[in-house]
Amino acid sequence: MANPYLEIREYIHSLGVVSTHDHHWPGALYTGVDLRSIFHNSYTAWRAELPELDDRGRCAAFILRYKCNSFFLWLFEALEKLYGLPVTAENLPEIDRRVQDAYAKDNSRPIRILKENCRFEKVINDRQPDPGSDLGHPELFAPAFRCDGFFSGYLRDKPDPNGFFIYSLFEGAPVETLPDYLEAMRLAVKRKKEAGCVALKVAIAYERPLTFENTDINKAAGAFHNPGATEKEIFDFGDRVMFSLAEAAAEFDLPLQIHTGLGQLKATNPIGLQKLIESNPKTRFHLLHGGFPWFDDTYALLAQYKNVWSDTCWIPYLSTSAAAGYIVTTLEVSDAHRLTWGSDAWMSEDAYGALLAMEHTLALALSRMINDGLADKPYAKYIAKRIMHDNAKEFFGI
């Protein structure tokens, strides 16, 4: 049997895309972009910083060392397609010049890359410190309301990890008790929904474990307005906040996106969410990143609970080979309608790299299913369009 990979990949490349999770900036922050700033603000910076471009020896060694890493591999591919030169030590200064010229001549370049090269029809964007902003492009960005600040709100003057003060969103009566706080939180969610937000987002896995208990409100109040609160009291407060967010998500029919997997790596695997998911059957949980590297947890939750969706954002960029297996198994344990994808990027070049990674990964996964007799080509193309476009459009109501 001929390998169907190329046909499936070409089909995927023809599709419009709904990106379900991104962090794109307001346009003013893209001033003065050069090659170094693209690398610095991409996931490659999590591994290593770009050497000085005029040091060809170090640049050549840098490329040889890191090109096997998925972050670098796909950003290199994106840069080559966007700026017309292979990423080599000799070409880096010229690529840098082309990047600077492109941004200097066109202040709409980040948006054009997203619309034209990435083919994004809609982007679910998570922006701090302005939660819920559409960045002045409502035709492209549908905002998610990032809710991490609510976990810091046990103290009035405590910012969230991004420097945002959650009390700035509260209106109306004074917030003196924990019930006051939870109601103010609920109303803030309601206002964000009315202002156009299409999802709630929680990335608290960078700050604490994802094991949440349905903690009694009186117990959770131990940390409230208490500068001397213990870690346990703060966790109890966070437990109550998380359950209240899940209830608000159901009340206002907003998907609840939760970062799972990599973070602080202390009990941030998805199975910790089981009690939260089971206790809130009307809430639609959108579990981001497949819980990488704890894929089995996500498989189990998808198989057990129909109110769980998986988002493959970041997985092809973290490990392209692992992502192909993840997609196949996820489809096998759930269905064709509960899997989505987002680029999870700040820079548009990085978003394009993430898309190229997903196109390759999804084509690998679907061609494997065809070769194994698990799908024919028409059904594989149906799945591809569901994952890249239709599932997200239906899920977020956009």
C-alpha positions in Angstrom: 0.0 0.0 0.0 1.3 3.4 -0.9 2.1 5.6 2.1 -0.9 8.1 2.4 1.2 10.6 4.4 1.7 13.1 1.6 -1.9 13.1 0.5 -3.2 13.6 4.0 -0.6 16.3 4.8 -1.5 18.2 1.7 -5.2 18.0 2.7 -4.4 19.3 6.2 -2.4 22.1 4.7 -5.5 23.1 2.7 -7.7 23.6 5.7 -8.6 26.7 7.6 -7.6 26.5 11.2 -9.1 27.4 14.6 -6.3 27.7 17.1 -7.6 26.9 20.5 -4.9 28.3 22.8 -2.4 31.2 22.2 -0.7 34.1 23.9 -0.3 36.7 21.2 0.6 40.2 22.2 -0.9 43.6 21.4 0.6 45.0 18.2 2.7 47.6 19.9 4.9 45.0 21.6 6.1 43.7 18.2 8.1 46.9 17.5 11.8 46.3 16.6 11.5 42.6 16.1 14.7 40.9 15.0 15.9 37.3 14.8 17.1 37.3 18.4 13.8 38.5 19.8 12.0 35.8 17.9 14.2 33.1 19.5 14.0 34.8 22.9 10.2 34.9 22.9 9.8 31.4 21.5 10.0 28.0 23.2 13.6 27.6 22.0 14.6 30.0 24.8 13.5 27.4 27.3 16.4 25.3 26.1 19.1 27.8 25.0 19.6 31.4 23.9 20.8 32.2 20.3 24.6 32.9 20.2 26.0 36.1 18.7 25.2 35.9 15.0 28.7 37.0 13.9 30.3 34.0 15.8 29.8 31.4 13.0 31.6 28.7 14.9 29.3 29.0 18.0 26.2 29.3 15.8 27.1 26.2 13.8 27.7 24.2 17.1 24.4 25.6 18.4 22.4 24.4 15.4 24.0 21.0 15.4 23.3 20.6 19.1 19.7 21.7 19.1 18.2 20.9 15.7 17.0 17.5 17.0 14.9 19.3 19.6 11.3 19.7 18.4 11.1 23.4 19.4 14.2 24.3 17.3 13.4 21.9 14.4 10.0 23.5 13.7 11.0 27.1 14.3 13.9 26.6 11.9 11.4 25.2 9.3 9.1 28.2 9.9 11.9 30.7 9.5 13.0 29.0 6.3 9.6 29.2 4.8 8.9 32.8 5.9 12.3 34.3 5.1 13.5 32.2 2.2 16.8 30.8 3.6 17.8 27.6 5.4 18.9 28.2 9.0 22.6 27.8 8.8 25.4 29.7 10.7 26.3 31.4 7.4 22.7 32.5 6.8 21.7 33.7 10.2 22.9 37.4 9.7 20.9 37.6 6.4 17.8 36.0 8.0 18.1 38.6 10.8 18.2 41.4 8.2 15.2 40.0 6.4 13.2 39.8 9.7 14.0 43.4 10.7 13.2 44.7 7.2 9.9 42.8 7.1 8.7 44.2 10.5 10.0 47.7 9.7 8.0 47.8 6.5 4.8 46.2 7.8 3.5 46.8 11.3 0.7 44.3 10.6 3.1 41.5 10.0 2.3 39.4 13.1 -1.4 39.4 12.1 -0.7 38.7 8.5 1.4 35.7 9.3 -1.4 34.3 11.5 -4.0 34.9 8.8 -2.1 34.1 5.7 0.7 31.6 6.6 -1.0 29.9 9.5 -4.5 30.1 7.9 -6.0 30.9 11.3 -9.7 31.8 11.0 -10.0 32.3 14.8 -7.6 32.2 17.7 -8.6 31.6 21.4 -6.1 34.0 23.0 -5.1 34.1 26.6 -3.6 37.5 27.5 -2.2 38.7 30.8 -2.2 41.3 32.3 -5.3 42.2 30.3 -7.5 39.1 30.6 -10.2 39.0 28.0 -8.7 41.4 25.5 -9.2 40.7 21.7 -6.1 42.9 21.0 -8.2 45.2 18.7 -8.8 42.3 16.2 -12.2 40.8 17.1 -12.3 39.2 13.6 -9.3 37.0 14.6 -9.0 36.8 18.4 -11.7 35.3 20.6 -10.4 35.9 24.2 -10.1 33.4 27.0 -10.4 34.8 30.5 -7.3 33.8 32.5 -8.4 33.1 36.0 -5.1 32.4 37.9 -5.5 35.7 39.7 -8.4 34.3 41.7 -6.0 31.9 43.4 -4.0 34.9 44.7 -7.0 36.8 45.9 -6.9 35.5 49.5 -4.9 38.7 50.0 -6.1 42.0 48.5 -2.7 43.2 47.6 -1.2 40.0 46.3 -0.7 39.9 42.5 -0.9 36.8 40.4 2.3 35.4 38.9 1.9 37.8 35.9 1.6 40.9 38.2 -2.2 41.2 37.8 -4.4 42.2 40.7 -7.6 40.3 40.6 -9.5 42.8 42.8 -9.3 45.3 39.9 -12.1 43.2 38.3 -14.5 43.4 41.2 -17.4 45.8 41.1 -20.2 46.5 43.6 -20.4 45.5 47.2 -17.2 45.3 49.4 -15.5 41.9 49.5 -15.2 41.2 53.2 -15.8 37.5 53.5 -15.1 34.4 51.4 -18.7 34.1 50.3 -18.4 37.8 49.1 -15.3 36.9 47.2 -16.7 33.9 45.5 -19.8 35.9 44.4 -17.6 38.7 43.1 -15.6 36.1 41.2 -18.8 34.6 39.7 -19.9 38.1 38.6 -16.5 38.8 37.1 -16.9 35.6 35.0 -20.4 36.7 34.0 -19.1 40.1 32.8 -16.2 38.6 30.9 -18.7 36.3 29.1 -20.8 39.3 28.3 -17.7 41.2 27.0 -17.0 38.4 24.5 -14.8 35.8 26.3 -15.4 32.3 25.0 -13.5 30.3 27.7 -12.0 30.3 31.1 -8.3 29.5 31.5 -6.4 28.2 34.5 -2.6 27.7 34.4 -2.2 27.1 38.2 -0.1 24.0 37.5 2.9 26.3 37.5 2.1 27.2 41.1 0.5 24.2 42.9 -0.6 20.6 42.4 -3.7 19.8 40.3 -5.3 17.7 43.0 -8.4 19.7 44.1 -10.8 18.8 46.9 -14.3 20.1 47.3 -13.2 21.9 50.4 -15.8 23.3 52.8 -16.1 27.0 52.6 -15.5 27.5 56.3 -12.2 25.6 56.0 -11.2 27.4 52.9 -11.7 30.7 54.7 -8.7 30.1 56.8 -6.4 31.9 54.3 -8.8 34.7 53.4 -7.3 38.1 54.4 -4.7 36.2 56.4 -1.1 37.3 55.7 0.1 34.5 58.0 -1.8 31.7 56.2 -0.1 28.3 56.0 0.5 26.5 52.8 -2.3 24.1 53.6 -4.8 27.0 54.2 -3.8 28.5 50.9 -4.3 25.2 49.2 -7.7 24.9 50.8 -8.6 28.4 49.6 -7.4 27.4 46.0 -9.5 24.2 46.1 -12.6 26.2 46.8 -11.7 28.7 44.1 -11.3 25.9 41.5 -14.6 24.3 42.3 -16.3 27.6 42.2 -14.7 28.4 38.8 -16.0 25.0 37.5 -19.5 25.8 38.7 -19.3 29.3 37.1 -18.1 27.7 33.8 -21.1 25.5 33.8 -23.5 28.3 34.7 -22.3 30.6 31.9 -21.6 27.8 29.4 -17.9 28.5 29.1 -15.3 25.7 28.5 -12.8 25.5 31.3 -9.3 25.2 29.9 -6.8 23.8 32.4 -3.0 23.5 31.9 -1.9 20.0 32.6 1.4 18.2 32.7 4.6 20.3 32.6 4.6 23.0 35.2 6.0 22.7 38.6 6.0 18.9 38.1 4.7 18.2 41.6 1.4 16.4 41.1 0.5 18.3 38.0 -0.6 15.2 36.1 -4.2 15.3 35.0 -5.6 12.5 37.1 -5.6 14.9 40.1 -8.5 16.6 38.4 -10.7 13.5 38.6 -12.7 14.6 41.6 -13.2 18.1 40.1 -14.4 16.6 36.8 -16.6 14.0 38.4 -18.3 16.6 40.7 -19.1 18.9 37.9 -20.7 16.9 35.1 -22.2 20.0 33.4 -18.8 21.6 33.1 -16.9 21.1 29.8 -13.2 20.6 30.7 -10.6 21.4 28.1 -7.4 19.7 29.2 -4.4 21.4 27.6 -1.2 19.7 26.5 -2.4 16.1 27.0 -0.9 16.2 30.5 2.6 15.6 28.9 4.4 13.5 29.9 1.5 11.8 31.7 -0.6 10.9 28.6 -2.1 7.8 30.3 -3.9 10.0 32.8 -5.6 12.0 30.0 -6.6 8.8 28.1 -8.3 7.5 31.3 -10.2 10.8 31.9 -11.3 10.9 28.2 -12.5 7.3 28.4 -14.3 7.8 31.7 -15.9 11.2 31.4 -17.9 12.6 28.4 -17.4 16.2 29.7 -13.6 16.0 29.0 -12.0 17.3 25.8 -8.2 17.1 25.0 -6.2 19.8 23.3 -3.0 18.8 21.6 -1.5 22.3 21.8 2.2 22.1 22.7 2.5 18.3 22.3 3.9 18.3 18.7 6.3 21.0 19.7 7.4 19.2 22.8 7.9 15.8 21.1 6.8 15.3 17.6 7.1 11.5 17.7 5.2 11.2 21.0 2.4 13.5 19.7 1.6 11.2 16.8 1.0 8.3 19.1 -1.0 10.5 21.4 -3.4 11.5 18.7 -4.0 7.9 17.7 -4.7 6.7 21.2 -6.8 9.7 22.1 -9.1 9.0 19.1 -9.2 5.3 20.1 -10.3 6.0 23.6 -12.7 8.9 23.0 -14.1 10.0 19.6 -13.4 12.3 16.6 -15.1 15.3 18.2 -13.2 15.8 21.5 -9.7 16.6 20.2 -8.5 20.1 19.2 -5.3 22.0 18.6 -3.7 25.4 19.3 -0.3 26.9 18.6 0.3 28.1 22.2 2.7 30.8 21.0 3.5 34.5 21.5 5.4 35.1 18.3 3.7 34.5 15.0 6.8 32.7 13.6 6.6 30.4 16.6 2.9 29.9 15.9 3.7 28.9 12.3 6.4 26.5 13.5 3.8 24.9 15.9 1.4 24.6 13.0 4.0 22.9 10.8 4.7 20.5 13.6 1.0 19.7 14.0 0.4 19.2 10.2 3.3 16.7 10.1 2.2 15.0 13.4 -1.5 14.7 12.4 -0.6 13.4 8.9 1.7 10.8 10.6 -1.0 9.7 13.0 -3.8 9.5 10.4 -1.6 7.7 7.8 -0.7 5.2 10.5 -4.4 4.6 11.1 -4.9 4.1 7.4 -2.0 1.7 7.1 -3.2 -0.3 10.1 -6.7 -0.6 8.7 -8.3 1.6 11.3 -9.5 4.3 8.9 -9.8 4.9 5.2 -8.7 8.1 3.5 -12.1 9.9 3.5 -12.6 9.2 7.2 -9.0 10.3 8.0 -9.7 13.6 6.2 -12.9 13.9 8.2 -10.9 13.5 11.4 -8.3 16.0 10.3 -10.9 18.7 9.6 -12.6 18.0 12.9 -9.3 18.4 14.9 -8.0 21.5 13.0 -11.3 23.4 12.6 -14.7 22.0 13.3 -14.4 20.7 16.8 -13.1 24.0 18.1 -15.7 26.0 16.2 -18.5 24.0 17.8 -16.9 23.7 21.3 -16.3 27.5 21.7 -19.4 28.5 19.8 -17.5 30.8 17.4 
